[in-house]
Amino acid sequence: MLLICQVGFETLLARELTELPGAAIAEQGPGWVRLTTLNPQLSTEGLVFAQLTLRDPIEVRGDSVNALASGIAGHFFASLRGERIEAAWPSVWLGPTEVVGLGRRISAVEAAGGELLRKKLSRVAKLAVPDVPRGVGPARGLFVFFADFGRVFVAREAFVHGQRRMADDDLAPSRSYLKIEEAYIILGREPAPGETVCDLGAAPGGWSFSAAKRGATVVAVDNGPLKGGALHHPRIAHRTDDAFRFRPSAGETFDWMFCDVVEEPHHVLHQILEPWLVNRWCRRFVVNLKFGRVDAIALLGELRAPGSPLAVHAPGLRLRHLYHDREEFTLVGEVVA
């Protein structure tokens, strides 16, 4: 398997992988880890730092654009024997574009490979979609990852972990807006008209704005000011209070609780998230935890421990290091009744 993550987080992904039974790290590079396994049933679905898992990739090497394109197309054509493609399929070409010039190489090889496909299978080529499928789950198509300029991994099967680059909104008051938009994909649900949201540590209001634009009613809790599209929004009530002290009114249950505060993660976990889960003050939650000053893998172990509040009250929890996350990861889940 080849697992793809944000560049700079491959060491954390490798540490996650070493905890899987029957897994061993073969090698790693910027934004990727190659895994060997003696367990054919090994699942990577629950990994936090993986964004895409390529299953049974083959390696293609070449010194030129045409050599790489020919090798990739040749593998794709051979794998199509006995297969009929009648619907849209993902054609995904990736690599650590932080490596100077690699983005241009990827684009050039993709263009050359696409031309070969159009010449041989024009109908199939027309059905190609140049994007990772939205959502979480297995996918079949063509997945190409450039480890460097002359070395490429190619697979037909992949597991999509849900992370993806989101489109910004000019009215969004902060970059954090992109994180909540991405988190909805991981959960498979988003706020709906008529639902209620409590956004703890809301300022400047990116997450509140995201919910309000979907028709939800938001209580934005923060001593700081709201800005941009969140300021004076008719569905956002700004409550000047501390996120750690705020409590819902007696008998009040929010459909959603959001929390993205810059604070030590255990403080957020035990002083905010745990009370909200134990008292069932919300039905769903999206919480961001900053791990920059703690051991991220040890923290994940605490969150997943059998007796943890999350294991007890939100057993369907999903944790991800989002495309738009930095030294933080995001928790999304539903509170059991």
HELIX and SHEET records of a PDB file:
HELIX    1   1 GLU A   10  LEU A   17  1                                   8    
HELIX    2   2 VAL A   65  SER A   79  1                                  15    
HELIX    3   3 LEU A  102  LYS A  120  1                                  19    
HELIX    4   4 SER A  122  LYS A  126  1                                   5    
HELIX    5   5 TYR A  177  LEU A  187  1                                  11    
HELIX    6   6 GLY A  206  ALA A  212  1                                   7    
HELIX    7   7 GLY A  228  ALA A  230  5                                   3    
HELIX    8   8 PRO A  265  VAL A  268  1                                   4    
HELIX    9   9 LEU A  269  LEU A  273  3                                   5    
HELIX   10  10 GLU A  274  VAL A  278  1                                   5    
HELIX   11  11 ALA A  296  ARG A  304  1                                   9    
HELIX   12  12 PRO A  309  HIS A  313  1                                   5    
SHEET    1   A 6 ALA A  23  GLY A  29  0                                        
SHEET    2   A 6 TRP A  32  THR A  37 -1                                        
SHEET    3   A 6 LEU A   2  ILE A   4 -1                                        
SHEET    4   A 6 LEU A  52  ARG A  55 -1                                        
SHEET    5   A 6 ARG A 151  VAL A 160 -1                                        
SHEET    6   A 6 ILE A  58  ARG A  61 -1                                        
SHEET    1   B 8 ALA A  23  GLY A  29  0                                        
SHEET    2   B 8 TRP A  32  THR A  37 -1                                        
SHEET    3   B 8 LEU A   2  ILE A   4 -1                                        
SHEET    4   B 8 LEU A  52  ARG A  55 -1                                        
SHEET    5   B 8 ARG A 151  VAL A 160 -1                                        
SHEET    6   B 8 GLY A 137  ASP A 148 -1                                        
SHEET    7   B 8 TRP A  89  LEU A  94  1                                        
SHEET    8   B 8 ALA A 128  VAL A 129  1                                        
SHEET    1   C 7 ILE A 236  ARG A 239  0                                        
SHEET    2   C 7 THR A 217  VAL A 221  1                                        
SHEET    3   C 7 THR A 196  LEU A 200  1                                        
SHEET    4   C 7 PHE A 254  CYS A 259  1                                        
SHEET    5   C 7 CYS A 282  LYS A 290  1                                        
SHEET    6   C 7 GLU A 328  GLU A 334 -1                                        
SHEET    7   C 7 ARG A 318  ARG A 320 -1                                        
END                                                                             
